[in-house]
Amino acid sequence: MSEVDRLKELRRMDMETPAAHAARVFATRAAAAGLADVAYTTVDSPFGPLLVAATKRGLVRLAYPNEDPERALQELASSVSPRILEAPGRLDELRRELEDYFEGRRQRFEVPVDLALTRGFTRKVLQVTVRIPFGSVSTYRDVATRAGSPRASRAAGNALGSNPIPIVVPCHRVVHTGGGLGGYTGGVQRKEFLLKLEGALA
């Protein structure tokens, strides 16, 4: 942990109520003891607070502020594991990487991803998408082709629309063949913001 991060953590702890401190300590100990299969928290972003959740394998969910956090957690409970715990400490590295990304200091996420919420062609599309470089774009057709189904552009679009880990799995980097931005789970304005942040859009 850097000196800046350590100071931020100390400042946050100073502002905690005793109850919040006790809850944080409990969550940390429970996570360390392996009592939670899924850890979650919220992290700040230019879009507002993002719900993020991770398994031992990696980041499994990132939800924009317009998504219902309770529904996202219920989806994780039914599809991944009911042993879910709010444990911010387990997501500190992701928080730092997102902060660096939004401030223009990071071009590649290092945190592993867990595509447990996806299956079949959707998973293949997202595995292709995660390899699109920072500052670049690909088309729905190209993504479909690299996922093994050249004629499945529409299905690729649907797969990207259901991406459970936007930003980190950069579905915003996929656009129409003719140059249009196409749709985006977080809304076209967010897609445009991210592409401009990465220099892929003037």
N, C-alpha and C positions, 0 to 999 in steps of 0.2 A: 504494500500500500504506500502510495507516495505521501509526501509531507502535506500536500494540499488536501488530499483525500482524508488523511488522518485528522487534520484540523476541522474539516467539514463534519466528520463523524463525531468528533468531540463537541462541536457546536450543537449538532442535532441531539446528542445525548443530554446536554445541559438543558435543553428546552423540553425534554420529556417529562410527563407526569410520572409519579411512582407506579401507577397502574400500567401505563404504556411501557415503562421500563421493564416491569415484571413480565408483561406479555411478550416483549421482545426477547428477554432472556429465556423464557419458556420455549418460544419458537426456535431459537437458536439451538438449545439443548435437545429438543425433540428432533430437529432436522439432523443434528450431529449423531443422534442415537439411531437414525434410520427409521424413525416412526412416521415419516412422510414420504410418499412416493412422488408427490408433486408439490413443489414450493412456488408460491406466487407473491407478488407485490405490485405496486404501481411505481412508475418512473415518469419524471417530467419530460416533456417534449414541446416543440413549438405548436403542436396540435392540442396540447392539454395532457392530462395524465393518461399514460398507457398502462393497461393491465398486462403484465408479463408473467409467464409461468414456465417452469422447467422441471424436467425429470432428471434422473441421474445420467441419462444419455445426452441431454441438451435442452435447448429452448424448444418448447412444444407449442406455445401459444403467445401471440401478441395481439391485443385487442385495442382498437382505436376508441377514443372517448364516446363516440356515438353508439358503440356496441354495449349491450347490457352485460355488465361484469358478472352478475349472478348467473345469467344464461351461459356465459363462457365457462364459468367454474362448474356448472352442472354438466356441461358437455364433457369437460375433463373427467369429472367424477364417474360418468357413465361409460366413457370410451377408453380412459386410461387407468384411473384408480380412484376409489373414494377417499384414499388417504391423502388429503390435500391440506396444506398448512401454510398460513401466511408466514414467510420466512425471508425477509428482505436480504439478509446476509448471503443467502445462496445465490442471489441475483446481482450482487455488487459488481461483478465483472461486466455483465451485460449493461448495467446502468452506466458504468464508465465508458464503455464502447459506444453506446448510443449518444451520450453527452459529447464525446469526441467527434462522432459522425456529424451531429447537428451543428457543431461549431467549426466544421471544416478541417478537422485534424485527423480524420480517419477515412480511408477509402475501402477498407476491407474488414468485415467482422470476423473475429477469431473464435467466438463462442460456437460450440457445436450446436447443430439443430437436431431435433427429434421429430420426424414426420409421422408419428404414431396416429395422428388424427386423419391421415390420408391413406388412400388405397389405390391400387391399380394404375390407370393412366394418369390420374391426378398426381400421384406420387412421382411418376416418371417426369411429368411436366415440371414439377417443382424442383426435382433433382437437376434438370437442365437449367432452369431459371437461376438457381443459386450460383451457377458458374458464369453468368453474364457479368462482365467486368464493370466496375465503377466507371461512370462517364460514357458508357456505351448503351446502345439499345438493340433489341432484336425484334423480330416480327412474330405474330402469332403463328404464321406459317412455318417460319424457321424453327420455332420452339416445338411445334407439332412434329416436324420432320425429325428433329434430333431426339424426340421422345419415341420415335418409331412409327408414327402414323402421319405421313405427309398430307393426307386429305382431311385431317381432323383439326383444322384451324379453329372452328367454332367450339369443339370440345376442349381444345387447349385454353380458349378464352374462359370457358366455364370453370375449368380447373383452376386457372389463375384467380378467378373471381371468388373462389372458395378457399384461397390460400390462408391457412391459420396463423402464418408467421410473416405478415407483410413487413416491409422495410428490410429485415434481415434476409429473408428470401425475397429478392427484389423484383416482385412482379410488376412494379412501376416501370421497369426497364423494357417492358414488352409493349409494342405499339402496332398499329395497323400497317400493312404493307404500303399503302398509299401515303403514309406519313401522318395520319390522324393519331391522336393520343390513344383512343380506345377507352374502354371503361376502366374502373378501378374500385375495389372494395371500399377504400377509404374516401372515395369521391375524386372526381377529376381534378379539382383544385389542389388536393394533396399530392396527386400524381405529378402535376405540373410543378409544385413546390420542390418535390424531391428531385425531379429531373433538372431543374434549374440549380439546385444545391450542388448537384454532381457535375454541372457543366455540360449536360447532354442536351439542354434546351436553352436557347438564348433568352 
